[in-house]
């Protein structure tokens, strides 16, 4: 029944493939995932009377549940499998429930509803869990429920490690499955659980250090739950051709797997279908599934070995190159990594701010306008309505008066400055806004008369110069006015002196921003635009500070000697320098370099094409 229904979904929903993918998992992928999850439970596969539970939070029509039961019963007909599931789509739920009824299951264990926002099996734990959650589907509608559970329950709920971005909820399903793991001590030697979930490439690397996705990967790897990831061929699903991966997780790893993760590259283990079904052009046969299953079961490293697979058939349309690029050899490989090898610390690298300053007429003139969101609009208004009528003299009563032009100004701002809000437009039409800026402008001119118009390349003397000039000119500046003037008359200059932030007592430590200058420990102001980040590989064999400093000395200091590590940026969990992040760059580990064609061959092809073009042109002219 499930197969018939899914075939109808595939056949008649190809025009709306976003929903078709929520129902249909190809049977070859189901078979592979089931094999990987069940293969290590020898008792369930051999002993009579064994009882096991299987669960799918995105049950669809029950394909995974049926496949799991069939797999075990093929090897052990006396085993008892109890199926549990939950499905959002009512039609799929009905088919799944009917299918389980035919198979003699307790259909009350199949629930209808959204698994993430309303888990109907919240108190249950399971032996085996299989799932193919929808790819790239947002969870905006249930964001409030998920965020509340994350905030209020923390690790006592399902989403304690973190939340992924709203645009993709795949990792939420993974966290949900992890929350259903049976405790290892529950059931004696049969305690613990295993998970098989199909995900796209996004959960492997999306999100930098400290992000929700990275924190979820961190929780999985540091809790030693991940056993293996298998890269599947592309074009395996009926509604998408993107790369997909099978994640195998367990909280009862064998001794040899503890602290390790196996990556299996099976992207070439497939054959071409005689006729494509939607986007599905490839199929995995029993031999392909056995190759992956055997590699996983043996927990072995396999160097890239050539596969006996036919080469891709290339199009013969158009002009063919005389010396085509050789076809890349199709290979199969497996690698084993320690869990910490996927982790890194993102350290913040700062560089000193260097400023020059000058009280020139041009720079002072910019103080007539605010420097923020109103700046451009004020410049336009002044040019159109104020420049010819307003005077900078203190007794000018017209300055800032725009009542006669308010309608025209408002219409222009609405059309040309659409980002401005109503309050900002009212501020622009208010004379007090203009008079406040005029006051700053006049004070800056007074300071100019006491200082000079010469360029200074050491900003460290700026505050003292302003203090002396203000006293001589008989003016006072509040904090806002000081900042406005400083921003107007200063600019970044790589040739200027470094701006000193603070002088510290004690010893200098240039690695962390305390430099020895005339036997004083000087801290410089950091330049936000020059801020950079470096990823330092995790190394549990030595202290964090030692590995971070060694990396900085070797990779950063030779190139930017005045840089330093910002020690205030620390990880929220271990309070060490740098924010911990985790990613699994699958393709990088299995990349095979293909040398480009020799330049001589490329030149020969270009010469041949050029000659052909010239011959055609001669025919046209003749």
Secondary structure, DSSP 8 states (H G I E B T S, - for coil): -HHHHHHHHHHH-GGGHHHHTTT---HHHHHHHHHHHHTT-HHHHHSTT-EEEEEETT-TTTHHHHHHHHHHHHH-TT-EEEEEEEESSHHHHHHHHHHHHHTT--GGGEEES-TTT--TTTT--BSEEEE---TT---GGGHHHHHHHHHHHGGGSS--S----TT--HHHHHHHHHHTB--TTTTGGG---EEEEEEESHHHH-S-TTSHHHHHHHHHHHTT-EEEEEE--SS-SSS--S-EEEEEEESS--GGGTTEEEEEE-TT--EEEEEEETTEEEE--HHHHHHHHHHHHHT--EEEEE-----------S---TT-------EEEEEEEEGGGGEEEEEEEE-B-BEEE---HHHHHGGGS-SSTTHHHHHHHIIIIITTT---STT-SSTT--GGGHHHHHHHHHHH-TT--HHHHHHHH-HHHHHHHHHHHHHHHHHHHHS-S--BS-GGGHHHHHHHHHHHHT----HHHHHHHHHHHEEE-TTS-B-EEEEESS--BGGGTBEEETTEEEEE-B-GGG-EEEEEE--TTS-HHHHHHHHHHHHTTTT-TT-EE-TT-B-TTT--BBEEEE---HHHHT--------HHHHHHHHHHHHHHHHHHHHHHH-
